[in-house]
Amino acid sequence: MKTIIDISNFSTEEKTFVTIGTFDGVHFGHQKILEKLVSEAKNAGKKSVLLTFFPHPRMVLQKDASIELINTINEREKLLKKTGLDYLIIHPFSRDFSRMTALEFVRDILVNQFNISKLIIGYDHHFGKNREGNIQQLTEYSHLYDFNVEEIPAQDIDHVSVSSTKIRRALANGNLKTANDYLGYNFMLKGKVVNGKKLGGKIGYPTANIDIEEDYKLIPKTGVYVVKSTIDKKTVFGMMNIGNRPTVDGNHQTIEVHFFDFNQNLYGKILTIDLIYFLRDEEKFDSLNSLILQLKKDEEAARDYIKNKLIIS
């Protein structure tokens, strides 16, 4: 898959099959649509193209809208590479772009730049200035510019929407198994290891403090999780706390990972943390000793889960 930033940087003499969308999560519902796109394009001897946008249109058009995405744009790109797409085009969404008419979008982008042969699109898809473009207009334009339009059935699109909603809700409620089942992979957090207060080391549980740069990234429910990461090409397991550290009078949310059987300086490294299992809610303990006792119980539970439920390769 070739990733291209900005529509203006893409042109091809080969005919393409195209779909358009955010595809946040790249979950099973999305994968079904992309499998169809890739398969049909290959069978027809064409190239498959996904056009997506970043920032998310809501970030631009609804400034006050707080939006939480399952994936960062880099995570999304990494997941989409596995689908067999020929091209991923990430276009920087802007107010100027939003003012492009439906006709301009079809003629200037889909036809003149993408050399489109077929568009696979959701049943309720709207596009162009003021969302004026719809399936009826697309069908009219397809006759005018000689390409085909295939509308994805309503039930399939509804399944995609429901799945995305369920994933977000499940993550917010600590129901990690449901979220991961819908995703078809482990939900992940990616960030830089930064300096913390080093309290964990003093109580026998040194942690890597993960700073998530992207403020739009969905952060799951506070609590303790079983996690894994790949560090220097080795799989390392551990437990992670998302929360405000109420026992030690924390005043802001942190993401801290304690890796098992691991002793290495990680400061400055970029880590991807896979969330595997939700252990418990965050609690406030009446003393530091009580917290340490609970951490030992958490470690025992996490190690049992890793040993009994996971296949360690």
N, C-alpha and C positions, 0 to 999 in steps of 0.2 A: 504494500500500500504506500502510495506517495501522498504526503501531506503538503498542501499548498495553502499559504496564508494570503487571503484577499483574492476575490474573484478575478480581479484585473491581471493576476499573475498566471491565470490558467487559460489555455486555449488548446484545441486539439482538432486534427483533421479526421480522427477516428470518431465514429458514431458512439453515443453514450446512452446508457440507461441511468436515470437520475431519480433519487429520492431526496426529500428535504425535511429537516426536523432537528430538534434539540438532542434527542436520543440520550437524555440524562439517565445514567445508570447502566445503559447498554444491557438491560435485563433480558429475560427470556422472550418477552413480547417484542422488544426491539430486534432481538436476534432473529426471530421468525421473519420479520419484514426484510431484514438485510440478507438473510439466506435466500429469500425469494428474489430480491434484486440481483444478487451476485449470480445465482443459478440461471436466471433468465438471460442476463447479459452474456454469460459464457456460452449458453446454448445458441444465442443469436450471433455470436462472434463480435460482441460489442464490449465496451469498457463500462464498469460500474462506478458511479459517482454518488457520494453523499455530500450534500451541501448543508453545513450547519453554521451557527452564528455564535460569536462571542465578542463582547459580553452578551449574555442572555437578553433578548429584546425587552423583557420586563425591567431589567436593570437600567435601561436607557430611557424607556418611555414612561416608566412609573418610578420616578426617583425615590419616592417614599416607601416603595414596596420592598419589604424585607424578603429576600428570596434565599432559600437554602437548597443547594444542589447536591445530589448524591455524589457526583464526581466533579473534580476540578477539570479544566479543559485538558490538562496533560494526562490525567487518568483516563479521561474519555478517549483520547487519541490512542493510548496504549491498548485499551480494550477493543477499540474498533479495528486495530491492526490484525486481530485474531479472526475477523469475520471474512477475510478474503476480498475485501473491497480493493478496487484498483486505485481510486482517488478519494481522499478526504479533503474537502475544501472548507477551511474555516474562514468565514468572512467577518471582519470587524463590524458589528452592527452599530449603526449611528442614526441620529434623527434624519440626516440627509438621505440615507439609504431608505429609511422608512417612508419617505415621500415619493419614492419611485412608483409609478403607476403599474398596474397589472400588465398592461400591454408592453411597457418598457422592460419590465422584468422578463417576460416571456421572450420578446424579440431580441433584446440586447444581451441578455445573459444566457437563457436556456438555449436559444437558437444560434445566435452569432458566436458565443464563446464556448458553450458546452457542446455544440453540434448534436443536439439531443435527438434521439430516436424514440425514446419512450420515457414517460414520467410516471412513477409509481407514487401515489399520494393518498393521504388519509381522506376519509369520506367527508369530513367537515373542515377541510383545509381552506383557509383564507390567506390571501397574500396581497402585497401591493399597498399603495396609499390608502389609509383608512380601512384596510382589510377588504378592499372592494373586489378583489379577485376571488372567484369561487370555482367549483368544478364545472359549472355551466360555461363560464368564460374560458376556462382552460380547454374544454372540449371544442369550443368555437375556434380558439387560437390554434389548436392542434390540427384542425382541418386546413387552416390558412397557411400554417408553416410546416405541414407534413411531418407530424410526429404523433405517436400514440399516447393516450392517457389511460392508466389503469387505476381505478379507485379501490383502495383497500377497504374491505367490508367493515361496516360499522362495529360489528361485534369484536373484530380483531383490534381496532383502534380503541374501543372501550376497554378491552383487556389490557392494552398498553397503559392507558390512563389509570385504570384501577390498580395495576401492578405498581406503578410509580407512587401512587398515593399510599398504598399499603406498605411499601418499603419505607417511605418517610415516617409513616405513623409507627411502624414496628420499631424503627431505630429510636424514635422519640420515647417509646414505651419500654425499651430494653429488651424487646423480643427479637433478639439477634438472629435466632434460627429462622424465623419467618422471613426476615429481610434477606438473609443469605440464600435461602431457598428460592426466593423470587429472582434474586440477582443471578444465581447460577455460579457465584463465586463469593469469596469473603469480602465484606465491606472493608474498605481500607482508609487509613489516614496517613498522609504523607507530610513530613515537615522536617525542619532543621533542629538538631539537638542543640539546645542553648543552656546557659548557666541557670541553675536554680538556687535554692537556699541551702542545698546539700544536706538537708535534714535526714533524707533517706539513708545516706551513708552512715550517719551517726547512730542510727537505730538498726543497722544491719541489712537495710534494703536500699542500696544505692539505685537511683533512677536516672533514666535519660528523659529530660524535659523536652517535649516535642512542641515546636512552635509552628502552627499552621498559618502560612502566609495569606492564603486566600480567605477573606472574611465571609465569602458566600458559601463556603464548604459546610455541609451539614455535619454538626457534631452530635453524636448519639447521647442518649440519656446518661446522666452522671452515675457513676458506679464503678465496679471492678470487673474487668474482662480478662479472659484468657486470650493471649495474642501470640502471633509469631511474626518474625521478620527475617529477611535474608541479609546477612552481614558478611561481606567478603566471601560471597558465594556459598555461605553456610546457613542452614536454617536454624534459627535460634528461637526458643519459646520463652514465654514469660507471662507476667500479669501487668495489666495497665489500669491506672486509676484516672478517671475523668471526674473532676470535681473541684470544689473550693477549699478542701482541706480544713473542715470546720474544727477538728480537734486541735489544730495548731493555729487557730485564728486566721486562716487564709481569707483573703478579701477579693480574690479573682479566680476565675476558672483556670485550671492547669490540666495538662495531659502528661502523665508521668508513667514511664515503663520501667519495670524491673525485670531484667532478663535472667533466666536461671542458668547457673553453671557458666557464667560469662564474666570476664574481667578485662575490659578493654576501654580505653578512652574514646568516647564517641563524640565529643564536642565538635561542632561544626559539620558533622556528617548529615546527609539527607537520608532519612529512613522512611521506608514504607511499612506501616504496621497493619497486618491483617487481623481483624477482630473475629475471633472464633467462637467464643462462648461468653455469655453474661453470667458472672458469678453472683453478684449481690449489689444492692443499692449502696450509695454512699451513706455513712453514718458518722455521727459525732460521738466520740468516746469521752469518758469522764477523766481519762488520764492517758499519758503517753504509753504507759505499760499496757493498758487495755488495748490500745491501738496496735502495739507490737504483737500481743497475743492473737489479735484478729488477723494480722498480716501473716502470721505463721499458719493459721487455719486456712487463709486464702491460698497460700502457697501449696499446702497439702492438697487442697481441693483441686487446684489448677494442675498440679503434677499428676494427680489421679486421673483427671479428665484427659490429659495429654496421653498418658500411658494406656488408658482403657478405650478411649474413643477415637484417637487419631492414629493413623498409620504413619510412622516416622520413616521417611526415606533416607 
